[in-house]
Every structure is written in structure tokens, then in C-alpha cells.
Amino acid sequence: MLGSTHGTLTTHSRPARVVACGEQPPHTVHGVRDPIGASGGQADEAVDLDVSGRPLHAAVPDLDRFFRPGSVAVIGASDSEGRPNAGITRQLIDWAERVGARLHPVNPGRSHVFGLPCHAAVGDLPEPVDLGVVLVADPVPVIEQLAEAKVKFAVAFASGFAETGADGAAAQARLTEAVERSGLRLLGPNTNLNAFEKFRDDLDGPAIALITQSGHQGRPVFTLQELGIRLSHWAPTGNEADLETADFLSYFASRPEVGAIAAYVEGLKDGRSFLLAADRAARNKVPVVAVKVGRTETGARTAASHTGKLTGADGVVDAAMRQFGVIRVDGLDELQDTAALLARAKKPTAEGVAVYSISGGTGAHFADLATAAGLRLPTLADAKQSELHQWIPDYLHVANPIDNGGHPVGDWRGRKIIDAILADPSIGVLICPITGPFPPMSDKLARDLVEAAEQTDKLVCVVWGSPVGTEDAYRTTLLGSSRVATFRTFGNCITAVRAYLDHHRFTAGYRSPFDDAPRVPSPSARKAQALIRPGRQLSEHAGKQLLRAYGIRVPREQLVTSAAAAVRAASLVGYPVVMKASGPQLGHKSELGLVKIALTSASQVRDAYRELTDIARYEDIPLDGVLVCQMVEPGVEMVVGVTHDSLFGPTVTVGLGGVLVEVLRDVAVGVPPFGEDHARAMLGELRGHALLEGVRGAPPADVDALVEVVLRVQRMALELSDDLAELDINPLVVLPRGQGAVALDALAVCH
């Protein structure tokens, strides 16, 4: 099951070709750097912008010459023993030799470094250089020299930039400006030597490409090579003054040898760029597994101090990653195990999971955990159970989980049982937890599983539970197999298998939402522009007009400024009516007594008008009038809204509305653009989703109408992104199926 699906490794096995860097500075389109001219490479798609002026495709920087340069200059090279630069220089010399690059030391105080001729300045280099490694404390002057020499890439190791506070952030801004003027691409500052590690070249199969903002956090994934898992690249992005996680994500997703991308992310430089890169990976069906720190306030503060970037609201980050198929895990152990499985496992033939063990207790325990995690353990058909009982005693349970009682694994029956399970068309994954070594059984079981895995296209997983890990069955038999996925814990196995099935289900039906994103404003946008009041909150009446402009249904209503007009409006709207004060400073009206419901007569309307205006006058609340509104039949109260995230821009929220929105906080978030399928998936994420299906005798709600409102609000968020800071439709009453949805209230705030 575990085998090559992406071709052979080329990145660390061929000499680089020297390509002169283009002379033009990098183009910038709406704040997104275009790699054409920036690296001498060419983006594979033209810049295409959505209605808000943001790009719709990930630019793929040509990083071949970074990872496989033809020539390298080391500025600040040294061979003085005991000095940090000497150790770095020696490692770079060894790396250049491995990748077939010519290395040129640069240091005005030396004629030779480690026996190599040393040049006084960058301008003295004897040939065009692909990569400049900067070992001096202030890289800005060197960047300018490298630009004059037409160098395409640079690495800055120096620290003391945005990670240190305001002064460091100012220094990093100067560095960024110098890089933007130069036309080259920069890795760092505050990075390390991980990109120049010694990768094993004796491993085959699809590889893991690794991205980390903290180099030490990538060590567990890098050491997977000692277990036979191949790595092809390591990008330690540091402070990301220029090259960022998204650049490497796009590049790795386009490499034929990469089977999966593993990432440790502290802060995203630009949310949109990250999603475009994740979209490219999803299009190419390359799994992305990420640890993203900042789930807690403490974690977010720590991450910001380390990388000098925003971590973003974690709920939005989580939703955005899930929306574009990025598999988010919590621990580095989960990162390595999940990435290793996804890199090498082929497409599943079925989603059913079979749990097979030599202990009934082990099988039951694992099955409970797997089912709780959402894995499907189908009950085996009666015919299959009868087949298994040829080799397993009749008193043992074989419906799934499958308990063999132990003894059958020690003889010829063991392999037949495994083959019979794998032959079941409902089973796509076989998991065998071996909680501890018992050589008469565990050793032969391990051999049978490895041999069976060689003969099947289905995924075979083993959990080796021994804490020792030196047993021959584990070190030689299981780890020696490229077909069996071996884990040390139940939890990591379940996490990885769930991610494997989720990834293939996601990519099988994936259609990029960017393909259908609006390119030009709709007529609704032009109508809405007339209602925008910069820097102000709109009144409920104006907010509802904004909704009407986008075809979102609101109650029949009239805005009045006298009691007599209120009575006339009530007769036109139709009794019973609701009356509400309307003004640009009003938020929660009910708490102030500024809402009156179920009014059935002219006298009640007159009294309500006087009471509402008296309260507003007493509270010193300016009004633009009083709304006389149609009273809408009860339904499921929802909230649909728009907010602006510091990383991702406009986001759309949907959840249970009314007072429940503040009590239960049961909401789902989507990052535009997205389609109808994702809008429905957002509803499925809600804990209270059952309310839309009808509970306690209530009819099913009009989910189609709710989805349509979510999509119209999304269009509004995209088209008015520069004008609309916040929108809150609460409650949106979703009526019974076929009757639509009505926005009873709307709060809109303009930028």
C-alpha cells in the first residue's frame, strides 16, 4: 500500500544550471509579490484578480536555483577556529560539494578560506552567482551589493529583527525595502542552516518536504530518514522578510518528488497567500500537514515574540485551513506520523477500517477510540465472518473488531486471516495494534502483515506498543517495510488514518473556489455603495436596505417620524406589527426597551411610538425614526455575519442566532471565496445543526434559503471589502422548508 505515486527524486541528485537573474525589479500587484523578474523564474499562471483586487492564483517562485545553485557566495566567510562563521562556512562548503555548486568565500580580511580563494567584495566574484549566504550582522548593505551583481537568492542568518520588538521591526522593514528594490529573493532573517542539511540519498519513494519557522521544531520530521522515510527539502523561513511559508508551499506542491508537505507555522505573513498556496496543493492532490501554534492567548504571545508576526484569530485560522484541505495537528509526533503516512500511501479503495488483534480487549479499546474519532468500522458480512471462523474459534468476535484469540497467528492460519480481511471490498484500511512483544505470536504476526501488505493495494497499519522499541520485529521487520505504516501510539495512528481518508475524500471532489470567484462588481454592489457611510455604523433601516440591495429578504416595514405616520404604516404593513427604534448608534435595542412586539391596534401603535421616542430622548440616543415592521412567523433563529480578520481579510460567519449566539457561541467560519458545498458544510459543523432538520415536532427549516443568504453575504463581503467592516444579521429567521429566510435585524459598520 505504501509506495511511490509521484516519481523519483531529482532535487538532490543533479547539478544546477546557472541562470542569470533578470534585471527588472519584482512586480507588485495589490501587495502580492509577482515572482516574474523577482527570481528569474516565471509564474505558471498570469496574475488574475478577484472583484476586491486580490489574486486568484498562487505565484510559484522558481526556487530550483535556491535549492540547487550552480554557484554560491558566502559573505563573511571565515576559517578561524572557534568562530561561528567558521563552522557555518565549513558546512556550506560540504553542502555545495554535495549539490555540485562552486563556492566563493567573500571576506576583505582573508586571501583564502579553508583553502579556497577568498574575494574582497561581492563585486570581485569571478562568475554570476545564484545564491548569496550573508553571515554579517547588518545584511542591508550586502543585499545592495548582491543586487548589483545580479544574484538571485540570498540567505540572512542575523537575528535582532522583528522578533525583538519595535526597533527590530523597524530594522526588518528597512531590510524588506532593500530586498524589494534589489530584485532578489531573501530567506530570513533569523533563519538557520536547515536548508543546507545532509539529506539521505539512498531512500526512494515519495518524499516529505518540510517548512519550519523554528528550525529546531523540524528535527523530529528530519529524523524520519533514520526510519526509512525520505525527505527532499527543508525550508527554515525565519522572520519571512521576503520569502514566506506560502512561497515554499506553492513550490513544493509543484515538485514531482514531493508526496506530502509538513509545516511548523508560528505566524502567517499573509493569510491570502497561504490559502492560494494551499489551494495549489489541493489542486495537485499534495497533502499538507501543519502544526500551527497560537491556539491559546499565551501561545499567540509567544509566537509573536519569536517571529514578529500576527498569529491571527485561531478559530479563523482553523476554519481556513480546513476549508482548503490543510490537515492541522497539535504535536510534532502527530506531524511526523501523519506526514509520513500521507507521503507514501496510495489512494484508498474503500473507507472502511478493520481492527484486527490477538486480544479482544485490545481490539475493543482501539475500536472505541477509532469510532469516537470518526473512523467507520463496518460490520463484516455474515459470509465473511463464517470464512474467518474457519481459522478463528467460533466463540470469538470477528464482526469488526476481529479477535483471533492469539494462537492462529503462530501458524499457517495467521496469513489466511489477514488475506481474508483485506479481500473484503468494504475494507480499505487494516489496523493491527500489537500492544507488546510476545515473540511466538508478535514476530510472526509482524512478518505476515508485511508480506500481506506487499500483495495488496490497501493500507496496512501496525501500532507497536512496546516502550522499548529495540525488538527485531519492530526495528527490522516493520520499519524495514515500505508498505506497512508503523506507529507507536493508538492516538497517532488514528489521527493519521483519519487524515489519510479525509485528504483523499477532500481532493477527490475538490474544485478550487478561486475559479468561480467574482471578477467584476455586480449591480448589487453599485446599489450598496450609495448606502455606505465611511467610518459610521448604519441604522437598522439603512442596514436592511443594504441587505435588500443583495436580494436578502427583510420584513415589510416603513420608517416613520410621527405617531400618526406609524398608525398609517401599520395598516399598510398589516397587523400584528413590531415597532423598533432605528438609529446609527443603536446596537442591542431590546436591552433598552426599544422594541415592541405583537401590536394589534392603532392605539397600541401610537402608545408604542411615544414610549420608544421617550426612551431614546431620555437615553440621549439620536434616532432616524421608528420602524413599523411586519411580524414574521417563528422559525429557527440564525446569525449570519461578516468580520475582517487581520490575516485573511473578510470572513463570513454563520451560527445559531438570537440570544444563543452569545451563550453557546455555536458558529462556523468561512473565508471567501467559497461555493455552495462549503456553505452547506459550514452548517454541518454547527452543534445545533439538528435544529434545522426539525426537532420536537417542528418542521424542517428551509436550509436552501439559508445557504443562499450565506452566499449572498459572501458576495457582499467580497465586493464591499474596502467599505464594510462588519455585518451582523441577527436574527435571521429560517422558516419551514420552501418558505425562505427573513432578516429581522441588521447591524452594519463601515470602514
ROTITOR-57462 format. One line per 10 residues: number of its first residue (from 1); for each residue x, y, z of C-alpha. Coordinates in steps of 0.1 Angstrom, whole numbers. Layout:
<rs>
NUM = X/Y/Z ~ ...
</rs>
This chain:
<rs>
1 = 0/0/0 ~ 28/24/8 ~ 46/31/-25 ~ 57/57/-50 ~ 30/77/-66 ~ 49/108/-76 ~ 81/97/-94 ~ 117/98/-85 ~ 138/123/-66 ~ 157/149/-87
11 = 163/177/-63 ~ 194/163/-46 ~ 209/143/-75 ~ 216/166/-104 ~ 239/196/-109 ~ 224/230/-112 ~ 224/251/-143 ~ 235/288/-139 ~ 207/311/-150 ~ 213/348/-149
21 = 189/368/-128 ~ 165/392/-147 ~ 173/428/-143 ~ 138/441/-137 ~ 126/447/-101 ~ 98/425/-88 ~ 63/435/-98 ~ 38/441/-71 ~ 1/435/-77 ~ -21/447/-48
31 = 6/439/-23 ~ 13/404/-36 ~ 48/400/-50 ~ 49/386/-85 ~ 79/362/-90 ~ 84/372/-126 ~ 116/391/-126 ~ 119/385/-88 ~ 138/352/-92 ~ 144/350/-128
41 = 117/324/-129 ~ 82/325/-144 ~ 49/321/-127 ~ 29/293/-144 ~ -3/314/-144 ~ -9/351/-152 ~ -20/374/-124 ~ -58/371/-121 ~ -76/393/-96 ~ -110/390/-79
51 = -136/417/-75 ~ -117/430/-44 ~ -84/432/-63 ~ -68/402/-47 ~ -50/375/-67 ~ -68/342/-75 ~ -38/320/-82 ~ -7/312/-62 ~ 25/325/-78 ~ 51/298/-78
61 = 86/312/-73 ~ 114/295/-92 ~ 133/281/-62 ~ 153/255/-82 ~ 184/277/-81 ~ 180/282/-44 ~ 180/245/-35 ~ 203/236/-64 ~ 226/266/-71 ~ 253/264/-97
71 = 275/288/-76 ~ 274/302/-41 ~ 290/332/-25 ~ 295/332/13 ~ 298/368/25 ~ 316/370/58 ~ 332/335/53 ~ 358/325/79 ~ 381/297/89 ~ 391/310/123
81 = 386/280/147 ~ 361/286/174 ~ 342/313/155 ~ 306/307/145 ~ 312/318/109 ~ 339/292/105 ~ 315/263/114 ~ 289/277/90 ~ 314/282/62 ~ 326/246/66
91 = 290/232/65 ~ 283/253/34 ~ 314/240/16 ~ 304/204/23 ~ 268/212/11 ~ 280/229/-21 ~ 301/199/-29 ~ 272/175/-24 ~ 249/195/-47 ~ 276/203/-73
101 = 279/240/-67 ~ 310/262/-68 ~ 315/281/-36 ~ 332/315/-34 ~ 342/329/0 ~ 339/367/4 ~ 359/385/32 ~ 381/415/27 ~ 404/403/55 ~ 414/370/40
111 = 430/357/9 ~ 419/321/14 ~ 393/304/35 ~ 397/266/40 ~ 420/266/10 ~ 395/283/-13 ~ 404/317/-29 ~ 387/345/-10 ~ 374/377/-26 ~ 374/411/-10
121 = 339/421/-22 ~ 309/407/-39 ~ 318/428/-70 ~ 350/408/-73 ~ 333/374/-78 ~ 346/356/-109 ~ 312/344/-122 ~ 275/351/-118 ~ 262/337/-85 ~ 228/321/-78
131 = 229/322/-40 ~ 245/346/-16 ~ 248/335/20 ~ 251/365/43 ~ 270/360/76 ~ 274/396/86 ~ 253/414/113 ~ 238/440/90 ~ 227/424/58 ~ 212/456/42
141 = 245/469/25 ~ 253/433/13 ~ 218/430/-3 ~ 225/461/-23 ~ 259/446/-34 ~ 243/413/-43 ~ 216/431/-64 ~ 243/449/-84 ~ 259/415/-91 ~ 226/401/-103
151 = 225/374/-76 ~ 190/358/-75 ~ 188/345/-39 ~ 202/354/-5 ~ 200/340/30 ~ 204/362/61 ~ 211/344/93 ~ 213/375/115 ~ 189/379/144 ~ 178/411/162
161 = 149/420/138 ~ 111/418/142 ~ 114/391/169 ~ 129/416/193 ~ 104/444/193 ~ 97/478/178 ~ 134/487/170 ~ 139/453/154 ~ 107/456/134 ~ 120/489/120
171 = 153/473/111 ~ 134/444/94 ~ 113/469/75 ~ 145/485/61 ~ 157/451/51 ~ 124/443/33 ~ 126/476/14 ~ 161/468/3 ~ 151/434/-9 ~ 121/448/-28
181 = 144/473/-45 ~ 170/446/-53 ~ 150/421/-74 ~ 165/391/-55 ~ 146/368/-31 ~ 156/366/6 ~ 153/338/31 ~ 153/351/66 ~ 165/370/86 ~ 167/350/119
191 = 170/317/100 ~ 195/289/101 ~ 213/262/82 ~ 185/237/79 ~ 181/242/42 ~ 217/230/38 ~ 214/198/58 ~ 227/165/45 ~ 197/146/32 ~ 200/108/27
201 = 201/99/-10 ~ 197/61/-5 ~ 159/63/1 ~ 132/61/-25 ~ 95/67/-29 ~ 76/100/-25 ~ 93/124/-1 ~ 83/148/26 ~ 91/185/21 ~ 95/204/54
211 = 88/240/62 ~ 95/254/97 ~ 97/289/112 ~ 116/275/141 ~ 143/252/129 ~ 145/230/160 ~ 108/221/156 ~ 116/204/124 ~ 141/179/139 ~ 116/152/146
221 = 104/152/110 ~ 140/153/96 ~ 150/123/117 ~ 123/102/100 ~ 151/95/75 ~ 165/71/101 ~ 133/52/99 ~ 135/50/61 ~ 112/79/53 ~ 126/101/26
231 = 129/139/29 ~ 136/161/-1 ~ 137/197/12 ~ 138/218/43 ~ 128/255/43 ~ 135/273/76 ~ 117/305/69 ~ 126/325/100 ~ 112/360/101 ~ 100/359/65
241 = 111/394/55 ~ 106/382/19 ~ 102/345/11 ~ 75/331/33 ~ 58/298/41 ~ 33/302/12 ~ 62/306/-13 ~ 77/272/-3 ~ 43/256/0 ~ 35/265/-36
251 = 69/254/-48 ~ 68/221/-30 ~ 33/214/-42 ~ 45/216/-77 ~ 75/192/-73 ~ 70/157/-87 ~ 91/140/-59 ~ 71/155/-30 ~ 44/132/-16 ~ 35/154/14
261 = 44/187/29 ~ 49/191/67 ~ 49/225/82 ~ 55/241/116 ~ 39/275/115 ~ 41/302/142 ~ 26/331/123 ~ 13/336/88 ~ 28/366/70 ~ -2/369/47
271 = -34/347/50 ~ -44/351/14 ~ -11/340/1 ~ -12/309/24 ~ -47/299/11 ~ -37/303/-25 ~ -7/281/-18 ~ -29/256/0 ~ -53/257/-30 ~ -24/248/-53
281 = -16/219/-32 ~ -52/207/-32 ~ -54/211/-69 ~ -23/189/-72 ~ -36/165/-46 ~ -5/170/-24 ~ -14/167/13 ~ -3/195/36 ~ 1/187/74 ~ 7/216/97
291 = 13/224/133 ~ 0/260/138 ~ 8/275/172 ~ -13/302/187 ~ -44/283/198 ~ -42/300/232 ~ -35/336/242 ~ -2/325/258 ~ 8/306/227 ~ -1/335/205
301 = 20/359/225 ~ 50/336/224 ~ 47/331/187 ~ 45/368/180 ~ 76/375/201 ~ 95/348/182 ~ 87/357/147 ~ 73/392/149 ~ 41/384/130 ~ 4/382/139
311 = -9/347/146 ~ -45/356/136 ~ -77/346/154 ~ -72/309/159 ~ -108/300/150 ~ -104/317/117 ~ -71/300/111 ~ -85/266/119 ~ -115/272/96 ~ -94/285/68
321 = -70/255/69 ~ -99/231/70 ~ -116/248/41 ~ -86/244/19 ~ -77/209/30 ~ -47/216/52 ~ -46/189/79 ~ -39/206/113 ~ -24/186/140 ~ -13/196/175
331 = 20/178/182 ~ 53/172/164 ~ 48/135/168 ~ 15/137/150 ~ 31/159/124 ~ 58/133/116 ~ 35/103/117 ~ 7/118/97 ~ 30/133/70 ~ 49/100/67
341 = 17/81/61 ~ 2/106/36 ~ 35/109/17 ~ 36/72/8 ~ 1/58/9 ~ -19/54/-23 ~ -55/63/-28 ~ -79/42/-6 ~ -100/16/-23 ~ -127/20/4
351 = -132/40/36 ~ -140/11/59 ~ -114/3/87 ~ -109/-32/101 ~ -93/-36/135 ~ -75/-69/140 ~ -57/-81/171 ~ -46/-110/191 ~ -65/-97/221 ~ -102/-90/224
361 = -95/-62/250 ~ -70/-45/227 ~ -94/-47/197 ~ -123/-33/217 ~ -102/-5/232 ~ -88/6/198 ~ -123/3/181 ~ -138/26/207 ~ -111/52/201 ~ -113/49/164
371 = -151/52/162 ~ -151/82/185 ~ -126/99/162 ~ -150/94/132 ~ -135/63/116 ~ -160/39/101 ~ -157/3/113 ~ -182/-16/91 ~ -197/-48/104 ~ -183/-76/83
381 = -209/-96/63 ~ -221/-130/77 ~ -203/-148/48 ~ -170/-131/57 ~ -174/-139/94 ~ -181/-175/85 ~ -149/-175/64 ~ -129/-161/93 ~ -143/-187/117 ~ -126/-214/96
391 = -94/-203/113 ~ -107/-185/144 ~ -127/-202/171 ~ -164/-197/169 ~ -167/-182/204 ~ -145/-152/194 ~ -159/-120/180 ~ -150/-114/143 ~ -176/-89/132 ~ -151/-60/135
401 = -131/-56/156 ~ -117/-91/148 ~ -102/-111/177 ~ -82/-141/167 ~ -76/-153/203 ~ -38/-154/198 ~ -30/-189/187 ~ -39/-187/150 ~ -11/-161/144 ~ 15/-186/153
411 = 9/-209/123 ~ -4/-210/88 ~ -38/-196/98 ~ -24/-162/106 ~ -17/-152/70 ~ -51/-165/57 ~ -69/-144/82 ~ -51/-112/71 ~ -57/-120/34 ~ -94/-127/40
421 = -99/-93/58 ~ -80/-74/31 ~ -101/-92/4 ~ -133/-77/18 ~ -144/-49/-6 ~ -158/-27/23 ~ -124/-25/40 ~ -98/0/28 ~ -76/1/59 ~ -64/-27/81
431 = -51/-17/115 ~ -34/-42/138 ~ -25/-30/173 ~ 3/-51/189 ~ 4/-38/224 ~ 35/-56/235 ~ 61/-81/221 ~ 54/-118/226 ~ 78/-133/200 ~ 59/-166/195
441 = 30/-145/183 ~ 40/-109/176 ~ 71/-117/155 ~ 52/-140/130 ~ 22/-116/130 ~ 45/-88/120 ~ 60/-109/92 ~ 26/-119/79 ~ 14/-83/79 ~ 44/-71/60
451 = 41/-99/34 ~ 4/-94/30 ~ 9/-56/26 ~ 33/-64/-4 ~ 4/-81/-21 ~ -24/-56/-16 ~ -33/-20/-27 ~ -49/-14/7 ~ -33/4/36 ~ -19/-18/64
461 = -11/-1/97 ~ 6/-15/128 ~ 7/0/162 ~ 38/-13/180 ~ 30/-6/216 ~ 63/-17/233 ~ 80/12/250 ~ 114/-4/243 ~ 114/-2/206 ~ 146/-23/201
471 = 128/-55/192 ~ 137/-71/159 ~ 101/-74/149 ~ 98/-36/152 ~ 132/-24/141 ~ 138/-48/112 ~ 105/-63/101 ~ 81/-34/104 ~ 104/-5/99 ~ 121/-23/70
481 = 88/-24/51 ~ 79/5/27 ~ 43/-9/26 ~ 33/-11/63 ~ 27/22/82 ~ 41/17/117 ~ 30/38/147 ~ 39/38/184 ~ 6/50/198 ~ -31/44/193
491 = -37/82/191 ~ -12/89/164 ~ -24/60/143 ~ -60/71/145 ~ -51/107/137 ~ -30/97/107 ~ -56/73/92 ~ -84/98/97 ~ -63/125/79 ~ -55/100/51
501 = -91/92/44 ~ -102/129/48 ~ -75/141/24 ~ -84/117/-3 ~ -121/124/1 ~ -115/161/0 ~ -92/161/-30 ~ -114/137/-49 ~ -142/163/-51 ~ -121/194/-49
511 = -129/223/-71 ~ -110/254/-64 ~ -133/282/-51 ~ -110/307/-67 ~ -121/295/-102 ~ -156/308/-96 ~ -147/339/-76 ~ -164/371/-90 ~ -141/392/-111 ~ -163/423/-116
521 = -188/440/-93 ~ -224/431/-95 ~ -253/456/-99 ~ -259/449/-62 ~ -225/464/-53 ~ -234/497/-71 ~ -266/500/-52 ~ -249/492/-20 ~ -222/518/-25 ~ -248/546/-22
531 = -257/534/13 ~ -221/533/27 ~ -212/559/53 ~ -175/558/59 ~ -164/554/95 ~ -200/551/107 ~ -224/524/119 ~ -256/523/98 ~ -290/523/114 ~ -311/492/112
541 = -332/507/85 ~ -301/515/64 ~ -286/481/72 ~ -317/464/59 ~ -315/485/27 ~ -280/471/22 ~ -294/436/25 ~ -322/444/0 ~ -296/456/-24 ~ -282/420/-24
551 = -315/403/-26 ~ -317/392/10 ~ -353/392/22 ~ -363/415/51 ~ -398/421/66 ~ -422/446/51 ~ -416/478/70 ~ -417/516/70 ~ -396/542/87 ~ -418/568/104
561 = -412/600/123 ~ -446/606/139 ~ -473/586/158 ~ -499/593/130 ~ -475/580/104 ~ -468/549/125 ~ -506/541/125 ~ -508/546/87 ~ -477/524/83 ~ -492/496/105
571 = -523/494/84 ~ -502/491/52 ~ -478/466/67 ~ -506/446/82 ~ -513/437/119 ~ -498/424/141 ~ -467/446/138 ~ -433/451/156 ~ -420/486/163 ~ -383/493/168
581 = -363/525/173 ~ -338/530/145 ~ -307/550/147 ~ -270/548/137 ~ -258/544/174 ~ -282/516/183 ~ -269/481/188 ~ -288/459/213 ~ -322/476/213 ~ -341/450/234
591 = -320/457/265 ~ -330/493/263 ~ -367/486/258 ~ -366/499/223 ~ -385/470/207 ~ -423/464/210 ~ -438/433/195 ~ -472/419/187 ~ -490/452/184 ~ -526/447/172
601 = -543/481/172 ~ -538/517/163 ~ -538/527/200 ~ -511/503/208 ~ -491/516/179 ~ -495/553/190 ~ -485/544/226 ~ -455/524/214 ~ -443/552/192 ~ -444/577/221
611 = -427/552/245 ~ -399/544/221 ~ -391/580/214 ~ -393/590/250 ~ -368/563/260 ~ -345/574/232 ~ -347/610/243 ~ -341/600/280 ~ -310/579/270 ~ -298/607/246
621 = -299/583/216 ~ -303/600/183 ~ -329/583/160 ~ -336/585/123 ~ -371/573/130 ~ -391/543/142 ~ -395/512/122 ~ -430/497/118 ~ -423/461/107 ~ -442/430/96
631 = -443/404/124 ~ -427/373/109 ~ -438/337/118 ~ -415/318/142 ~ -386/298/127 ~ -351/288/135 ~ -331/318/146 ~ -297/321/130 ~ -270/347/127 ~ -250/354/95
641 = -222/380/96 ~ -191/395/81 ~ -160/404/100 ~ -125/414/89 ~ -96/392/100 ~ -61/407/102 ~ -47/378/82 ~ -74/366/58 ~ -95/397/52 ~ -133/394/51
651 = -147/363/67 ~ -183/350/68 ~ -198/336/100 ~ -230/315/104 ~ -244/301/135 ~ -273/298/160 ~ -287/333/164 ~ -308/353/188 ~ -295/352/224 ~ -279/318/217
661 = -251/333/197 ~ -236/348/228 ~ -245/319/251 ~ -235/289/230 ~ -211/305/206 ~ -220/279/181 ~ -207/293/148 ~ -188/283/118 ~ -165/305/98 ~ -158/306/60
671 = -131/326/42 ~ -144/339/8 ~ -144/328/-18 ~ -163/295/-13 ~ -192/277/-30 ~ -225/262/-21 ~ -209/229/-10 ~ -188/247/16 ~ -217/268/28 ~ -236/236/35
681 = -205/221/52 ~ -204/251/75 ~ -239/244/86 ~ -229/208/92 ~ -202/219/116 ~ -227/235/140 ~ -235/217/172 ~ -271/228/168 ~ -274/217/132 ~ -303/194/142
691 = -325/224/148 ~ -325/230/111 ~ -337/194/105 ~ -367/198/128 ~ -368/187/164 ~ -397/180/189 ~ -423/181/161 ~ -410/213/144 ~ -409/211/106 ~ -375/210/88
701 = -362/245/81 ~ -356/260/47 ~ -318/252/46 ~ -316/260/8 ~ -328/296/16 ~ -302/298/45 ~ -274/287/22 ~ -285/313/-4 ~ -283/340/23 ~ -248/329/33
711 = -236/330/-4 ~ -252/365/-9 ~ -235/378/22 ~ -202/363/10 ~ -206/382/-23 ~ -213/414/-3 ~ -181/407/18 ~ -160/404/-13 ~ -175/433/-32 ~ -176/457/-3
721 = -144/446/14 ~ -129/481/14 ~ -161/496/27 ~ -179/471/50 ~ -160/465/83 ~ -187/444/100 ~ -222/430/93 ~ -244/412/118 ~ -277/397/106 ~ -293/386/139
731 = -317/371/140 ~ -322/356/105 ~ -354/336/109 ~ -352/305/87 ~ -388/295/80 ~ -401/260/73 ~ -389/243/41 ~ -399/262/10 ~ -408/294/28 ~ -375/312/28
741 = -355/331/54 ~ -361/367/67 ~ -335/390/82 ~ -353/406/112 ~ -324/429/122 ~ -291/441/106 ~ -261/459/121 ~ -236/472/96 ~ -204/491/103 ~ -184/509/76
751 = -146/513/74
</rs>
